[in-house]
Amino acid sequence: MRNILDFPNSFYPQADIIALDRNYRSASLVLGAANASIGLAKERFTKNAAT
C-alpha cells in the first residue's frame, strides 16, 4: 500500500498518474460497495466521480 501512496513523490515528474475513473465491467451495486469501503480509508488517492 505504501508504495502506491508514495508513487507520485518517488517518480514525479518522470511519471504521469492516470486515474481510471470508469469501470465498464462492474455492476453499479458492486461499485457502490467498493466506493463506500474505499471512502473509509484514512490514506488513499482521491478520484473524480465517473460521469
CYANA upper distance limits for C-alpha pairs under 8 A (distance plus 0.5 A):
  1 MET  CA      5 LEU  CA      6.95
  2 ARG  CA      6 ASP  CA      6.45
  3 ASN  CA      7 PHE  CA      6.39
  5 LEU  CA     43 GLU  CA      8.32
  5 LEU  CA     44 ARG  CA      7.39
  5 LEU  CA     45 PHE  CA      7.66
  6 ASP  CA     10 SER  CA      6.64
  7 PHE  CA     11 PHE  CA      6.62
  7 PHE  CA     12 TYR  CA      8.49
  8 PRO  CA     12 TYR  CA      5.89
  8 PRO  CA     15 ALA  CA      8.24
  8 PRO  CA     17 ILE  CA      8.01
 11 PHE  CA     15 ALA  CA      6.23
 12 TYR  CA     16 ASP  CA      8.11
 19 ALA  CA     47 LYS  CA      7.44
 21 ASP  CA     47 LYS  CA      7.40
 21 ASP  CA     48 ASN  CA      6.97
 21 ASP  CA     49 ALA  CA      7.26
 21 ASP  CA     50 ALA  CA      5.97
 22 ARG  CA     50 ALA  CA      6.11
 26 SER  CA     30 VAL  CA      6.75
 26 SER  CA     31 LEU  CA      6.89
 27 ALA  CA     31 LEU  CA      6.86
 28 SER  CA     32 GLY  CA      6.41
 29 LEU  CA     33 ALA  CA      6.84
 30 VAL  CA     34 ALA  CA      6.72
 31 LEU  CA     35 ASN  CA      6.50
 32 GLY  CA     36 ALA  CA      6.58
 33 ALA  CA     37 SER  CA      6.88
 34 ALA  CA     38 ILE  CA      6.61
 35 ASN  CA     39 GLY  CA      6.44
 36 ALA  CA     40 LEU  CA      7.33
 37 SER  CA     41 ALA  CA      7.68
 38 ILE  CA     44 ARG  CA      8.27
